[in-house]
């Protein structure tokens, strides 16, 4: 056995969602991702930002599903997505704040003592998504 990692990154992230159409539209409409395809029989939608792929699966029982609870359930705590520019992070925050069914947990702020800046949102189905940015000028451009 070797000490080298046996894997080479994330292929995709799969999220079970309460409303496939609303989540697909959040990723493609609000965040500007591309719809790669769908499988109506499953049902699922496949989206990408050009780097990361996310598979969205419709929960089987929409009426009595268990909502996401990062404090009580083992598994996903949040999905963290990288953002290249501080201006883009601020634009994402504004778009999500005005998106139907989405919730902003906190606006862009330093992550600890910085220099990384992040914000946390919940998409319409409740999954937490963190957007994080490490712009070169963030130490000086963020007040």
N, C-alpha and C positions, 0 to 999 in steps of 0.2 A: 504494500500500500504506500502511496506517496502522500506528501503533505500538500500537494497542489489541489486546488478546488476541482471537483469533478463536474461542475456545471459552469456555464458561461453567460449568465445573465437571465433576465426574465423574458420568456417568449411572449406571454400575454397574461393578463389578469382577468379572471372571470368573476363577475358580480351577479348575484341573484337579485332581481329588482321587482318591486311591487307593481309597476306599470311600465311595461316595455316601451310603449309608444312615447310616454313622457320622458323616460330616461334617454332613449335614442335621440329625441329632439333636444334634450338638454346638452348632450355631448356634441351633436352636430350643429344645432342652432345657436346655443349660448357660447360653447367653447370653440366652435369652428372646426370640429373634427370631421373626418370623412367616413361615410358609411361604406364599409368594404363589402357587406353582404348581409343577408338575412336567411333564417331557416324558419319559416312559418310553422312547420310541423313540430318543432322543438318546444316552444318558439324561442328564437334568439336573434340578436343583432350583433354585428361585429363592426367596431369602430376603431379609428386610429387617428393620431395626431401626426403621423408620418414617422414617428419613432416608437411609440408605445401603442400596443394593441389591447383593447378591452373587449371582452365578450360579455354581453348583457343577456341574462337568461330570465325569462318571465317566471316568477314564483307560481307554483301550481295552484295554490289556494289563495286567491286574492282577497277573499273575505276574512279569513282567520289566520293569516300568516303572522309570524312573530316579528315585530319591528326590530331594526338594528339597535343593539345596545352594547356599546364598546366596553361597558363596565361589567356586564353579566355573561357575555358570550365569548367563548374561545374562538379565535380566528381573527378576521380582519378588524383592526382598530381604526385604520384610515388608509386611504390611497393617497400617496404623496406624488405630485406631479411637478416637474421642474419648469420654471419660467425663466427665459433668458434676460429680460429687461424689466426694470422696476416699473416703467410706464405700462408694460403689458400686465404686470401683476395688479396694478391699480385699475386698469381697464377690466380685467377679469372680476375683481371685487365689485366694481360698479355694475357690470352686466349681471352677475349672480344676484346681487342685492335687488335687482329689478326683475328677476326671472320668476315666473309663477311657480309656486311650490318649493322654491329653493330658499335656504336660510343661511345667513352669514353668522357664523359663531363668533368670529372676530375679524376685524379689518386688518389690512397690512400693518405689521409691526415687526420689530426686531425679534429674532428667535434667540431668546436668552440675552446675552450681551452682544449679539451680532457677530459678524457683519451680515449674516443671512437674514432676509426679511421674508415673512410668510403670512398667510391668512388661512383660515379654516372655514369651510362651508359644508352644508349638507345639501346634496342634490335632491330633486323632488321625492325620491324614494327613501331618503334618510341616510344614505351612506355618506360618511364624512370624507371629504376630499381636501387635502392640504395643497396649497400652491406655494412653492418656495423659490426664492430668487437670491442669487448671489452676484449682483451686478458689481463691476469694478468700482463704481463711484458711490455705492450705497452708503458707505461710511460718511460721505459728505453730502449726499443728495437727499437723505431721509432724515427728517427732523424729529 
